[in-house]
Amino acid sequence: MDLQTTTYLVVGLSFALYIGIAVWARAGSTSEFYAAGGSVHPVMNGMATAADWMSAASFISMAGLISNMGYGGALFLMGWTGGYVLLAMLLAPYLRKFGKFTVPQFIGDRFYSKSAGTVAVLCLLVASITYIIGQMTGVGIAFSRFLGVSASTGIYVGMAIVFAYAVFGGMKGITYTQVAQYIVLILAYTIPAVFISLQLTGNPLPQLGLGSDLVGHDVSLLAKLDQVVSDLGFGKYTTALPGSKLNMFMYTLSLMIGTAGLPHVIMRFFTVPSVKDARSSAGWALVFIAILYTTAPAVGAMAKMNLIRTVTPGVVMKDTDAFSKDAALEYEKRPDWMKRWEKTGLLKFEDKNGDGRIQYYNDKTKDAAVLKKAGDAGWKGNELTVNADIIVLANPEIALLPDWVIALVAAGGLAAALSTAAGLLMAISSAVSHDLIKGVFNPNISEKGELMAGKIAMAIAIVISGWLGLNPPGFAAGTVALAFGIAASSLFPAIMMGIFSKKMNKEGAMAGMLAGLFITLFYVFAHKGLFFIKGTEFLGLIGGANSFFGITPEAFGAVGAIVNFVVAFLVDKVTKEPPAHIQAMVEAVRVPRGSKLVNGAH
């Protein structure tokens, strides 16, 4: 059986499993549609939360970014895992005790204002739709390579699959489908990592293999990688930073508090019977997440080593000079995996000096010695472009692993993207049907009518997200980082103040959310030059060549959050404090006692 047939079989079986589970666990009431009836076991919910949280950015893009960025890529590990701990410890138990289905409903009730809930819906929609773009990008990449179709066709197929199990299954169907998707994605991530770690270091555990010696070399993997990338003009793998230390700090902080403000993850804690179960499921989710996140650094480093060993074999295998003639691979002798990925457009070769060899190095380095060596060798610039999103998916092919492993990786990548897309669509659906239609426009709507409204809202959201996914603004993890920044600047401060500041009033909360959201979107759009002003010229006036004190758009969510807090407290000081019963309710929510089953009651 050839690779293509094997891939169709493995991916097809996984899709059949997801749809079968959705049919079995389809929602019959609004409680099941929004919160799976509040009856999911904590361990099962932990798996579902892990799958919901570990998106295409985690599976497809994160290790690729670590591979490209080296040490600086650790900001994704620190930000996302740190944010999950923050969510589990500070927010989830209190929100679960509050007993509402959604974040906008919590904000609307806590700040005693339908307008506050509506502002929260706006923030949720902007963050969630931006996030879904990254998932659709991942779906398109996986389909385009492994199923032999265009990225556009892949997105259409992904939309149909999500529609089949999310619209009909609701949160109940999504939860049990995500359990299956977690199992698929974690096997797809760890099995190739074990194979590759054995190949390179002889150690079956990738986490330990990262610090082990290379097979056939009396030097560690990381030490050899540092030497090789330095020879090619890149920064040392173990010390490279993405821009300034300030930017790395703000980027990490933005991802952290953005994670804690993600509505689709917070909703998962309403699917268990009690506050105790919410804490337990949070702990289990962290265990399940850690399996992938402790493996990712090894996957990134080993992928980098395998890529360089393929295109510049002399540098790694023979320790020859990086710019000697024998160091570069002849294009005509490139391996089959490169030919397959070239068809997707995500790997490109341009023969700038006409010698028929692949020159792969950092032609933008400030190291004069490296540039001189390249010039003396007749090299006219870097000739190979590798999209960060293909590293994990291509890694098994680069390492020449069995076809079934490559097919499993395809299924895992799709599972990661589809599981998070489903969770986001659930958050969008509940915000529109439960918080807007029932909460604001038509409070007397029947349960059947609300359920239908939720399904229609989800279907529309699938169409919109698919359309946006056809024209993504960047690589998957970068787009997702923007979504985290939006959640960080708008929802997280409002949730924090809603739980821990009984004096915060509705005017302060609304002003803070709008200020944080506006300034973050303004910065992102200005940086991209999407306003009438020229973004880079404008931002150059207020610090840095292209940004505010060197802070990139993906990291600006932390600044937006600071603005949110400041504006909220300033407005709160000049407006009326919350009613006494609201302050008493906030105090009661923080009392460490149990909670009743979720029933969706207002």
ZAMARGU-4260 file (C-alpha; in steps of 0.2 Angstrom, whole numbers, plus 5000, padded with zeros to 4 digits):
<rodrens>
0) 5000/5000/5000 | 5008/5017/4995 | 5009/5032/5006 | 4994/5041/4998 | 4982/5026/5000
5) 4988/5024/5018 | 4985/5042/5022 | 4968/5042/5015 | 4964/5026/5025 | 4970/5033/5042
10) 4963/5051/5040 | 4946/5043/5033 | 4945/5032/5048 | 4948/5046/5060 | 4935/5057/5052
15) 4922/5042/5053 | 4926/5040/5071 | 4923/5059/5075 | 4906/5059/5065 | 4901/5042/5073
20) 4904/5049/5091 | 4895/5065/5087 | 4879/5055/5081 | 4880/5045/5097 | 4882/5060/5108
25) 4871/5072/5099 | 4863/5086/5110 | 4845/5086/5114 | 4843/5101/5125 | 4851/5118/5127
30) 4861/5111/5143 | 4868/5097/5132 | 4872/5109/5118 | 4881/5122/5128 | 4888/5112/5143
35) 4886/5094/5139 | 4873/5093/5153 | 4887/5096/5166 | 4890/5077/5167 | 4907/5074/5159
40) 4920/5065/5170 | 4935/5076/5175 | 4948/5064/5166 | 4938/5064/5150 | 4935/5083/5152
45) 4954/5085/5155 | 4957/5076/5138 | 4944/5086/5129 | 4951/5102/5136 | 4969/5097/5131
50) 4963/5094/5113 | 4952/5110/5113 | 4967/5120/5119 | 4981/5112/5109 | 4976/5119/5092
55) 4985/5118/5075 | 4997/5131/5082 | 5003/5119/5095 | 5003/5104/5084 | 5008/5111/5067
60) 5016/5127/5070 | 5024/5128/5088 | 5039/5116/5085 | 5042/5124/5068 | 5044/5141/5076
65) 5055/5133/5090 | 5065/5125/5075 | 5067/5142/5067 | 5069/5153/5082 | 5079/5142/5094
70) 5079/5147/5112 | 5067/5162/5108 | 5053/5150/5103 | 5052/5145/5122 | 5041/5160/5124
75) 5027/5150/5116 | 5030/5136/5129 | 5031/5148/5143 | 5016/5159/5138 | 5004/5145/5134
80) 5007/5133/5148 | 5009/5147/5161 | 4993/5154/5155 | 4984/5138/5157 | 4990/5137/5175
85) 4984/5155/5178 | 4967/5150/5171 | 4966/5134/5181 | 4971/5142/5197 | 4964/5159/5197
90) 4949/5159/5185 | 4941/5143/5181 | 4935/5137/5198 | 4927/5154/5202 | 4918/5155/5185
95) 4912/5137/5187 | 4905/5141/5204 | 4896/5156/5196 | 4887/5143/5186 | 4884/5151/5170
100) 4887/5144/5152 | 4898/5158/5145 | 4910/5172/5148 | 4899/5185/5141 | 4885/5179/5153
105) 4896/5180/5167 | 4902/5198/5163 | 4884/5203/5159 | 4878/5197/5176 | 4893/5202/5186
110) 4892/5219/5180 | 4873/5220/5181 | 4872/5226/5163 | 4866/5218/5146 | 4877/5231/5138
115) 4893/5224/5147 | 4888/5207/5141 | 4886/5213/5123 | 4903/5221/5123 | 4910/5205/5130
120) 4901/5196/5115 | 4910/5208/5103 | 4927/5205/5111 | 4924/5186/5110 | 4919/5186/5092
125) 4934/5196/5087 | 4946/5185/5096 | 4938/5168/5092 | 4936/5172/5073 | 4954/5177/5073
130) 4959/5161/5081 | 4949/5151/5069 | 4959/5158/5055 | 4974/5149/5061 | 4965/5133/5063
135) 4959/5134/5045 | 4976/5138/5039 | 4982/5122/5048 | 4968/5112/5040 | 4973/5118/5023
140) 4991/5114/5025 | 4988/5097/5031 | 4976/5093/5017 | 4986/5101/5003 | 5001/5090/5007
145) 4994/5073/5012 | 4978/5072/5003 | 4984/5079/4986 | 4972/5093/4985 | 4974/5112/4986
150) 4974/5121/5002 | 4957/5129/4998 | 4949/5112/4995 | 4956/5106/5011 | 4948/5120/5020
155) 4931/5116/5012 | 4933/5098/5017 | 4937/5103/5035 | 4922/5115/5036 | 4911/5100/5031
160) 4918/5089/5044 | 4917/5102/5058 | 4899/5106/5053 | 4894/5087/5054 | 4899/5084/5072
165) 4899/5102/5079 | 4882/5108/5073 | 4873/5092/5077 | 4882/5087/5093 | 4884/5103/5102
170) 4896/5104/5117 | 4891/5086/5121 | 4896/5079/5104 | 4911/5090/5103 | 4917/5085/5121
175) 4918/5066/5117 | 4924/5069/5099 | 4939/5080/5107 | 4943/5065/5118 | 4946/5054/5102
180) 4955/5069/5094 | 4967/5070/5109 | 4971/5052/5108 | 4974/5054/5089 | 4985/5070/5090
185) 4996/5064/5105 | 5000/5048/5097 | 5003/5057/5080 | 5015/5069/5089 | 5025/5057/5101
190) 5027/5042/5090 | 5037/5051/5076 | 5047/5060/5090 | 5052/5043/5098 | 5057/5036/5081
195) 5068/5052/5076 | 5075/5053/5094 | 5081/5035/5092 | 5088/5039/5075 | 5098/5054/5080
200) 5103/5050/5098 | 5099/5032/5102 | 5087/5038/5116 | 5069/5033/5114 | 5063/5048/5125
205) 5064/5064/5115 | 5064/5074/5131 | 5081/5066/5136 | 5087/5064/5118 | 5087/5083/5117
210) 5102/5083/5128 | 5110/5067/5122 | 5125/5065/5111 | 5122/5062/5092 | 5124/5044/5086
215) 5142/5043/5078 | 5147/5060/5086 | 5156/5063/5102 | 5145/5079/5104 | 5128/5083/5110
220) 5113/5087/5098 | 5112/5105/5104 | 5130/5108/5104 | 5131/5102/5086 | 5116/5112/5081
225) 5124/5127/5089 | 5140/5125/5079 | 5131/5121/5062 | 5118/5136/5063 | 5132/5147/5068
230) 5143/5142/5053 | 5128/5146/5042 | 5126/5163/5049 | 5111/5160/5060 | 5111/5165/5079
235) 5116/5151/5091 | 5101/5139/5093 | 5102/5139/5112 | 5103/5158/5115 | 5094/5166/5100
240) 5081/5179/5105 | 5066/5186/5094 | 5070/5204/5095 | 5073/5213/5112 | 5071/5205/5129
245) 5057/5217/5132 | 5047/5210/5117 | 5050/5193/5122 | 5044/5197/5140 | 5028/5206/5133
250) 5025/5192/5120 | 5026/5179/5134 | 5014/5189/5145 | 5002/5192/5131 | 5001/5173/5127
255) 4999/5169/5146 | 4985/5181/5150 | 4977/5178/5133 | 4976/5160/5137 | 4968/5164/5153
260) 4955/5174/5144 | 4950/5162/5130 | 4932/5159/5131 | 4931/5142/5122 | 4943/5135/5135
265) 4934/5143/5150 | 4918/5135/5144 | 4925/5117/5146 | 4925/5119/5165 | 4906/5121/5164
270) 4904/5103/5157 | 4909/5095/5174 | 4897/5092/5189 | 4905/5103/5202 | 4919/5115/5207
275) 4929/5101/5214 | 4928/5092/5197 | 4933/5108/5188 | 4949/5109/5198 | 4952/5090/5195
280) 4949/5091/5176 | 4961/5106/5175 | 4975/5096/5183 | 4972/5082/5171 | 4972/5093/5157
285) 4989/5100/5162 | 4996/5082/5163 | 4989/5079/5145 | 4995/5095/5138 | 5013/5092/5146
290) 5015/5077/5136 | 5015/5087/5120 | 5023/5102/5127 | 5038/5093/5134 | 5041/5084/5118
295) 5040/5100/5107 | 5057/5107/5110 | 5065/5090/5105 | 5054/5090/5089 | 5060/5107/5084
300) 5078/5104/5087 | 5078/5087/5079 | 5069/5094/5064 | 5081/5108/5062 | 5096/5096/5062
305) 5087/5084/5050 | 5083/5099/5038 | 5101/5105/5038 | 5108/5088/5037 | 5097/5085/5021
310) 5101/5102/5012 | 5119/5104/5018 | 5125/5087/5021 | 5144/5091/5021 | 5142/5103/5036
315) 5134/5090/5048 | 5140/5073/5042 | 5158/5078/5036 | 5162/5093/5046 | 5167/5102/5030
320) 5167/5121/5028 | 5149/5127/5027 | 5153/5137/5011 | 5163/5124/5002 | 5156/5117/4985
325) 5152/5100/4993 | 5142/5107/5008 | 5127/5111/4997 | 5115/5098/4990 | 5113/5096/4971
330) 5095/5101/4967 | 5092/5087/4955 | 5097/5075/4969 | 5085/5082/4982 | 5074/5069/4991
335) 5056/5065/4987 | 5049/5074/5002 | 5056/5090/4996 | 5048/5087/4979 | 5031/5083/4987
340) 5032/5099/4998 | 5037/5110/4983 | 5020/5106/4976 | 5011/5115/4990 | 5021/5131/4988
345) 5027/5130/5006 | 5044/5125/5002 | 5053/5135/4988 | 5070/5134/4979 | 5077/5148/4969
350) 5094/5145/4960 | 5101/5163/4962 | 5119/5159/4956 | 5114/5145/4943 | 5125/5131/4950
355) 5111/5119/4953 | 5115/5117/4971 | 5104/5122/4986 | 5112/5136/4996 | 5104/5137/5013
360) 5111/5151/5025 | 5107/5167/5033 | 5111/5180/5020 | 5104/5194/5031 | 5117/5190/5045
365) 5127/5205/5052 | 5142/5193/5053 | 5154/5200/5040 | 5165/5184/5040 | 5150/5173/5035
370) 5145/5185/5021 | 5163/5186/5015 | 5164/5167/5014 | 5147/5166/5005 | 5153/5179/4992
375) 5170/5170/4990 | 5161/5154/4986 | 5150/5162/4973 | 5134/5162/4983 | 5122/5175/4979
380) 5110/5173/4993 | 5099/5160/5002 | 5090/5149/4990 | 5078/5139/5001 | 5063/5145/5009
385) 5054/5134/5021 | 5038/5138/5029 | 5038/5136/5048 | 5021/5127/5047 | 5028/5112/5038
390) 5042/5107/5050 | 5031/5095/5061 | 5022/5088/5046 | 5037/5085/5035 | 5048/5079/5050
395) 5043/5060/5048 | 5046/5061/5029 | 5063/5070/5031 | 5068/5056/5043 | 5062/5042/5031
400) 5049/5035/5043 | 5036/5022/5038 | 5021/5027/5028 | 5009/5023/5043 | 5018/5035/5054
405) 5018/5049/5041 | 4999/5046/5038 | 4996/5046/5057 | 5005/5063/5058 | 4992/5070/5045
410) 4978/5063/5055 | 4985/5071/5071 | 4987/5088/5063 | 4969/5088/5057 | 4963/5082/5074
415) 4972/5097/5082 | 4965/5110/5070 | 4947/5103/5070 | 4946/5100/5089 | 4950/5118/5093
420) 4940/5125/5078 | 4925/5116/5085 | 4928/5123/5103 | 4929/5141/5095 | 4913/5138/5085
425) 4904/5133/5101 | 4910/5149/5110 | 4904/5159/5095 | 4887/5150/5094 | 4883/5152/5112
430) 4888/5170/5112 | 4876/5174/5098 | 4861/5162/5103 | 4862/5162/5122 | 4870/5179/5126
435) 4863/5190/5112 | 4847/5182/5106 | 4841/5175/5122 | 4850/5187/5134 | 4846/5204/5125
440) 4834/5203/5110 | 4822/5189/5114 | 4822/5183/5132 | 4806/5173/5130 | 4813/5162/5116
445) 4809/5144/5118 | 4822/5131/5122 | 4819/5123/5105 | 4821/5140/5096 | 4837/5144/5106
450) 4844/5128/5101 | 4840/5131/5083 | 4848/5148/5084 | 4864/5141/5091 | 4865/5129/5077
455) 4862/5142/5063 | 4875/5154/5072 | 4888/5140/5071 | 4884/5136/5053 | 4886/5154/5048
460) 4902/5155/5059 | 4909/5140/5050 | 4906/5149/5033 | 4914/5165/5039 | 4929/5156/5047
465) 4932/5146/5031 | 4932/5161/5020 | 4944/5170/5031 | 4955/5154/5032 | 4957/5155/5013
470) 4966/5172/5015 | 4975/5171/5031 | 4986/5185/5037 | 5001/5174/5041 | 5007/5158/5048
475) 4996/5148/5059 | 5005/5152/5076 | 5007/5170/5072 | 4988/5172/5068 | 4984/5163/5084
480) 4996/5174/5094 | 4986/5189/5088 | 4970/5181/5094 | 4978/5178/5111 | 4983/5196/5111
485) 4965/5201/5108 | 4958/5190/5122 | 4972/5197/5134 | 4968/5215/5130 | 4949/5214/5131
490) 4942/5199/5141 | 4955/5194/5153 | 4955/5210/5163 | 4936/5211/5164 | 4936/5193/5171
495) 4949/5196/5184 | 4941/5212/5190 | 4924/5203/5190 | 4931/5190/5202 | 4943/5199/5213
500) 4937/5217/5213 | 4919/5219/5221 | 4920/5238/5219 | 4923/5237/5200 | 4907/5244/5191
505) 4899/5241/5174 | 4905/5258/5167 | 4923/5254/5171 | 4922/5236/5164 | 4915/5242/5148
510) 4927/5256/5146 | 4941/5245/5149 | 4936/5231/5137 | 4933/5244/5123 | 4949/5253/5126
515) 4960/5237/5127 | 4952/5230/5111 | 4953/5246/5101 | 4971/5250/5105 | 4976/5232/5101
520) 4967/5232/5085 | 4973/5249/5080 | 4991/5244/5083 | 4990/5228/5073 | 4981/5236/5059
525) 4993/5251/5059 | 5008/5240/5060 | 5002/5231/5044 | 4998/5248/5036 | 4980/5245/5035
530) 4974/5262/5040 | 4975/5277/5029 | 4991/5282/5037 | 5007/5272/5033 | 5009/5260/5048
535) 5028/5258/5049 | 5031/5277/5047 | 5018/5281/5060 | 5024/5268/5072 | 5042/5274/5069
540) 5037/5290/5077 | 5033/5283/5094 | 5048/5271/5096 | 5057/5258/5086 | 5059/5256/5067
545) 5043/5247/5064 | 5034/5246/5081 | 5031/5253/5098 | 5047/5251/5108 | 5051/5236/5098
550) 5035/5227/5103 | 5028/5216/5089 | 5009/5216/5085 | 5008/5198/5092 | 5015/5204/5109
555) 5005/5220/5110 | 4990/5211/5119 | 5000/5214/5136 | 5000/5232/5133 | 4982/5232/5128
560) 4978/5223/5145 | 4987/5237/5155 | 4977/5250/5146 | 4961/5240/5150 | 4965/5239/5168
565) 4970/5258/5169 | 4955/5264/5160 | 4943/5253/5170 | 4950/5259/5187 | 4950/5277/5181
570) 4932/5277/5175 | 4927/5267/5191 | 4933/5281/5202 | 4922/5294/5194 | 4906/5283/5193
575) 4894/5275/5205 | 4900/5259/5214 | 4891/5243/5211 | 4874/5239/5220 | 4876/5230/5237
580) 4869/5214/5231 | 4882/5213/5217 | 4896/5216/5229 | 4889/5202/5241 | 4888/5190/5226
585) 4906/5193/5222 | 4911/5189/5240 | 4901/5173/5239 | 4908/5167/5223 | 4926/5168/5231
590) 4920/5157/5246 | 4927/5140/5244 | 4911/5130/5244 | 4903/5118/5232 | 4892/5122/5218
595) 4876/5114/5211 | 4875/5106/5194 | 4875/5117/5179 | 4857/5120/5173 | 4859/5136/5163
600) 4848/5146/5175 | 4849/5164/5175
</rodrens>
